[in-house]
């Protein structure tokens, strides 16, 4: 059953999936679409037209600006920010206030299963690949491959993670998840699941 806190501000034009919970002081703007069984934490912001897949968690005070697209099972940590303006300015060169017509928003796309740590910032436009993990406090400025473990300012790849989120270990030329036993093959800076992997 869907649950929306009385203090939350959810547009009547938003679509909220079955079983989704929206907590105190969160704001979900018009035409945002949230899949089933999502969680939007206290004080979080979901911009107009943002698309969020089922089973996604947006933690307290995270800011997801339009036109972001989040896949299924995505985790957005507390106070993380997904930006949408390549060249932000409050005013035009002549000093007049900029309006919505004076810029074109660009979005962050986060693919299925990926996790963004607390206070991380993702600078649009970029794509974060499926099951990747961005460490807390990282600043991501370029696309992230699937299963990558990213950290730092600017973020760089420190290793690989599996679907359990735990760093993979190298063994006999393949990468292995110590939790699930799944195996992965690295090729040219990208990682893919080995044949028959779960």
KEPAMAR-562863 format. One record per residue (C-alpha): chain; residue number from 1; x, y, z. Coordinates in nm, 2 decimals. Layout:
# KEPAMAR-562863
+------+-----+--------+--------+--------+
| unit | pos |   east |  north |     up |
+------+-----+--------+--------+--------+
|    A | NUM |      X |      Y |      Z |
...
+------+-----+--------+--------+--------+
//
This chain:
# KEPAMAR-562863
+------+-----+--------+--------+--------+
| unit | pos |   east |  north |     up |
+------+-----+--------+--------+--------+
|    A |   1 |   0.00 |   0.00 |   0.00 |
|    A |   2 |   0.13 |   0.35 |  -0.09 |
|    A |   3 |   0.21 |   0.57 |   0.20 |
|    A |   4 |   0.26 |   0.95 |   0.17 |
|    A |   5 |   0.34 |   1.15 |   0.49 |
|    A |   6 |   0.11 |   1.44 |   0.56 |
|    A |   7 |   0.40 |   1.69 |   0.54 |
|    A |   8 |   0.52 |   1.56 |   0.21 |
|    A |   9 |   0.45 |   1.78 |  -0.10 |
|    A |  10 |   0.35 |   1.54 |  -0.39 |
|    A |  11 |   0.21 |   1.69 |  -0.70 |
|    A |  12 |  -0.13 |   1.56 |  -0.82 |
|    A |  13 |   0.04 |   1.52 |  -1.16 |
|    A |  14 |   0.30 |   1.28 |  -1.03 |
|    A |  15 |   0.26 |   0.91 |  -1.07 |
|    A |  16 |   0.34 |   0.71 |  -0.75 |
|    A |  17 |   0.36 |   0.33 |  -0.78 |
|    A |  18 |   0.20 |   0.08 |  -0.55 |
|    A |  19 |   0.37 |   0.02 |  -0.22 |
|    A |  20 |   0.59 |   0.34 |  -0.25 |
|    A |  21 |   0.66 |   0.53 |   0.07 |
|    A |  22 |   0.72 |   0.91 |   0.07 |
|    A |  23 |   0.84 |   1.05 |   0.40 |
|    A |  24 |   0.81 |   1.38 |   0.58 |
|    A |  25 |   0.90 |   1.70 |   0.40 |
|    A |  26 |   0.99 |   1.52 |   0.08 |
|    A |  27 |   0.88 |   1.69 |  -0.25 |
|    A |  28 |   0.78 |   1.50 |  -0.56 |
|    A |  29 |   0.72 |   1.74 |  -0.85 |
|    A |  30 |   0.47 |   1.73 |  -1.14 |
|    A |  31 |   0.49 |   1.45 |  -1.40 |
|    A |  32 |   0.75 |   1.26 |  -1.19 |
|    A |  33 |   0.70 |   0.88 |  -1.22 |
|    A |  34 |   0.79 |   0.65 |  -0.94 |
|    A |  35 |   0.77 |   0.28 |  -0.98 |
|    A |  36 |   0.63 |   0.03 |  -0.72 |
|    A |  37 |   0.79 |  -0.02 |  -0.38 |
|    A |  38 |   1.01 |   0.29 |  -0.39 |
|    A |  39 |   1.12 |   0.49 |  -0.08 |
|    A |  40 |   1.16 |   0.87 |  -0.09 |
|    A |  41 |   1.32 |   0.98 |   0.24 |
|    A |  42 |   1.27 |   1.28 |   0.46 |
|    A |  43 |   1.34 |   1.61 |   0.28 |
|    A |  44 |   1.43 |   1.45 |  -0.05 |
|    A |  45 |   1.35 |   1.62 |  -0.38 |
|    A |  46 |   1.24 |   1.46 |  -0.70 |
|    A |  47 |   1.22 |   1.71 |  -0.99 |
|    A |  48 |   0.95 |   1.74 |  -1.26 |
|    A |  49 |   0.94 |   1.45 |  -1.51 |
|    A |  50 |   1.20 |   1.24 |  -1.33 |
|    A |  51 |   1.16 |   0.87 |  -1.39 |
|    A |  52 |   1.24 |   0.63 |  -1.11 |
|    A |  53 |   1.22 |   0.25 |  -1.14 |
|    A |  54 |   1.07 |   0.01 |  -0.89 |
|    A |  55 |   1.24 |  -0.08 |  -0.57 |
|    A |  56 |   1.45 |   0.23 |  -0.57 |
|    A |  57 |   1.55 |   0.41 |  -0.25 |
|    A |  58 |   1.62 |   0.78 |  -0.23 |
|    A |  59 |   1.75 |   0.86 |   0.11 |
|    A |  60 |   1.70 |   1.17 |   0.33 |
|    A |  61 |   1.77 |   1.51 |   0.17 |
|    A |  62 |   1.89 |   1.37 |  -0.16 |
|    A |  63 |   1.82 |   1.59 |  -0.46 |
|    A |  64 |   1.73 |   1.43 |  -0.79 |
|    A |  65 |   1.69 |   1.71 |  -1.05 |
|    A |  66 |   1.51 |   1.67 |  -1.38 |
|    A |  67 |   1.55 |   1.51 |  -1.63 |
|    A |  68 |   1.72 |   1.23 |  -1.43 |
|    A |  69 |   1.63 |   0.87 |  -1.51 |
|    A |  70 |   1.68 |   0.60 |  -1.24 |
|    A |  71 |   1.65 |   0.23 |  -1.31 |
|    A |  72 |   1.52 |  -0.05 |  -1.10 |
|    A |  73 |   1.67 |  -0.11 |  -0.75 |
|    A |  74 |   1.88 |   0.21 |  -0.75 |
|    A |  75 |   2.01 |   0.34 |  -0.42 |
|    A |  76 |   2.06 |   0.72 |  -0.37 |
|    A |  77 |   2.24 |   0.80 |  -0.04 |
|    A |  78 |   2.16 |   1.07 |   0.21 |
|    A |  79 |   2.22 |   1.43 |   0.07 |
|    A |  80 |   2.35 |   1.30 |  -0.27 |
|    A |  81 |   2.29 |   1.54 |  -0.56 |
|    A |  82 |   2.21 |   1.46 |  -0.92 |
|    A |  83 |   2.27 |   1.79 |  -1.11 |
|    A |  84 |   2.11 |   1.92 |  -1.43 |
|    A |  85 |   2.29 |   2.23 |  -1.55 |
|    A |  86 |   2.62 |   2.22 |  -1.74 |
|    A |  87 |   2.69 |   2.59 |  -1.71 |
|    A |  88 |   2.49 |   2.72 |  -1.41 |
|    A |  89 |   2.42 |   3.09 |  -1.38 |
|    A |  90 |   2.15 |   3.28 |  -1.20 |
|    A |  91 |   2.17 |   3.57 |  -1.45 |
|    A |  92 |   2.23 |   3.61 |  -1.82 |
|    A |  93 |   2.55 |   3.79 |  -1.94 |
|    A |  94 |   2.35 |   4.12 |  -1.94 |
|    A |  95 |   2.27 |   4.08 |  -1.57 |
|    A |  96 |   1.90 |   3.99 |  -1.62 |
|    A |  97 |   1.76 |   3.69 |  -1.43 |
|    A |  98 |   1.77 |   3.37 |  -1.62 |
|    A |  99 |   1.44 |   3.19 |  -1.67 |
|    A | 100 |   1.35 |   2.83 |  -1.75 |
|    A | 101 |   1.37 |   2.92 |  -2.12 |
|    A | 102 |   1.74 |   3.04 |  -2.09 |
|    A | 103 |   1.89 |   2.70 |  -2.04 |
|    A | 104 |   1.85 |   2.33 |  -2.14 |
|    A | 105 |   1.85 |   2.09 |  -1.85 |
|    A | 106 |   2.07 |   1.78 |  -1.89 |
|    A | 107 |   2.02 |   1.47 |  -1.68 |
|    A | 108 |   2.19 |   1.19 |  -1.49 |
|    A | 109 |   2.10 |   0.84 |  -1.59 |
|    A | 110 |   2.15 |   0.57 |  -1.33 |
|    A | 111 |   2.11 |   0.21 |  -1.45 |
|    A | 112 |   1.96 |  -0.08 |  -1.26 |
|    A | 113 |   2.11 |  -0.18 |  -0.92 |
|    A | 114 |   2.36 |   0.11 |  -0.90 |
|    A | 115 |   2.43 |   0.28 |  -0.57 |
|    A | 116 |   2.53 |   0.64 |  -0.51 |
|    A | 117 |   2.69 |   0.71 |  -0.16 |
|    A | 118 |   2.60 |   0.98 |   0.09 |
|    A | 119 |   2.68 |   1.33 |  -0.02 |
|    A | 120 |   2.81 |   1.22 |  -0.36 |
|    A | 121 |   2.75 |   1.46 |  -0.65 |
|    A | 122 |   2.68 |   1.34 |  -1.00 |
|    A | 123 |   2.75 |   1.62 |  -1.26 |
|    A | 124 |   2.52 |   1.59 |  -1.56 |
|    A | 125 |   2.52 |   1.48 |  -1.83 |
|    A | 126 |   2.64 |   1.13 |  -1.75 |
|    A | 127 |   2.54 |   0.77 |  -1.72 |
|    A | 128 |   2.62 |   0.54 |  -1.43 |
|    A | 129 |   2.62 |   0.18 |  -1.54 |
|    A | 130 |   2.43 |  -0.10 |  -1.38 |
|    A | 131 |   2.54 |  -0.23 |  -1.04 |
|    A | 132 |   2.82 |   0.04 |  -1.01 |
|    A | 133 |   2.89 |   0.19 |  -0.67 |
|    A | 134 |   2.99 |   0.56 |  -0.62 |
|    A | 135 |   3.15 |   0.61 |  -0.28 |
|    A | 136 |   3.03 |   0.87 |  -0.03 |
|    A | 137 |   3.15 |   1.22 |  -0.10 |
|    A | 138 |   3.27 |   1.14 |  -0.46 |
|    A | 139 |   3.22 |   1.39 |  -0.74 |
|    A | 140 |   3.14 |   1.20 |  -1.06 |
|    A | 141 |   3.22 |   1.40 |  -1.38 |
|    A | 142 |   3.21 |   1.13 |  -1.65 |
|    A | 143 |   3.03 |   0.81 |  -1.74 |
|    A | 144 |   3.08 |   0.52 |  -1.51 |
|    A | 145 |   3.10 |   0.16 |  -1.64 |
|    A | 146 |   2.88 |  -0.12 |  -1.51 |
|    A | 147 |   3.01 |  -0.28 |  -1.19 |
|    A | 148 |   3.27 |   0.00 |  -1.13 |
|    A | 149 |   3.37 |   0.11 |  -0.78 |
|    A | 150 |   3.42 |   0.49 |  -0.80 |
|    A | 151 |   3.57 |   0.72 |  -0.53 |
|    A | 152 |   3.74 |   1.06 |  -0.50 |
|    A | 153 |   3.72 |   1.41 |  -0.64 |
|    A | 154 |   3.70 |   1.38 |  -0.93 |
|    A | 155 |   3.58 |   1.02 |  -0.90 |
|    A | 156 |   3.80 |   0.75 |  -1.05 |
|    A | 157 |   3.76 |   0.38 |  -1.07 |
|    A | 158 |   3.93 |   0.20 |  -0.77 |
|    A | 159 |   3.81 |  -0.15 |  -0.86 |
|    A | 160 |   3.50 |  -0.35 |  -0.94 |
|    A | 161 |   3.19 |  -0.46 |  -0.74 |
|    A | 162 |   2.93 |  -0.73 |  -0.79 |
|    A | 163 |   2.56 |  -0.73 |  -0.74 |
|    A | 164 |   2.61 |  -0.77 |  -0.36 |
|    A | 165 |   2.80 |  -0.44 |  -0.36 |
|    A | 166 |   3.12 |  -0.60 |  -0.22 |
|    A | 167 |   3.45 |  -0.55 |  -0.40 |
|    A | 168 |   3.54 |  -0.83 |  -0.64 |
|    A | 169 |   3.87 |  -1.02 |  -0.61 |
|    A | 170 |   4.09 |  -1.14 |  -0.90 |
|    A | 171 |   4.14 |  -1.51 |  -0.93 |
|    A | 172 |   4.28 |  -1.71 |  -1.22 |
|    A | 173 |   4.22 |  -1.42 |  -1.47 |
|    A | 174 |   3.86 |  -1.36 |  -1.37 |
|    A | 175 |   3.69 |  -1.14 |  -1.11 |
|    A | 176 |   3.49 |  -1.32 |  -0.84 |
|    A | 177 |   3.23 |  -1.19 |  -0.59 |
|    A | 178 |   3.32 |  -1.32 |  -0.25 |
|    A | 179 |   2.95 |  -1.31 |  -0.14 |
|    A | 180 |   2.77 |  -1.47 |  -0.44 |
|    A | 181 |   3.05 |  -1.66 |  -0.61 |
|    A | 182 |   2.95 |  -1.49 |  -0.94 |
|    A | 183 |   3.24 |  -1.45 |  -1.19 |
|    A | 184 |   3.31 |  -1.16 |  -1.42 |
|    A | 185 |   3.55 |  -1.09 |  -1.72 |
|    A | 186 |   3.73 |  -0.76 |  -1.76 |
|    A | 187 |   3.79 |  -0.64 |  -2.11 |
|    A | 188 |   3.93 |  -0.30 |  -2.21 |
|    A | 189 |   3.81 |  -0.11 |  -1.90 |
|    A | 190 |   3.47 |  -0.28 |  -1.88 |
|    A | 191 |   3.34 |  -0.57 |  -1.69 |
|    A | 192 |   3.08 |  -0.83 |  -1.79 |
|    A | 193 |   2.93 |  -1.13 |  -1.62 |
|    A | 194 |   3.08 |  -1.46 |  -1.72 |
|    A | 195 |   2.87 |  -1.70 |  -1.91 |
|    A | 196 |   2.62 |  -1.87 |  -1.68 |
|    A | 197 |   2.66 |  -1.61 |  -1.41 |
|    A | 198 |   2.35 |  -1.54 |  -1.19 |
+------+-----+--------+--------+--------+
//
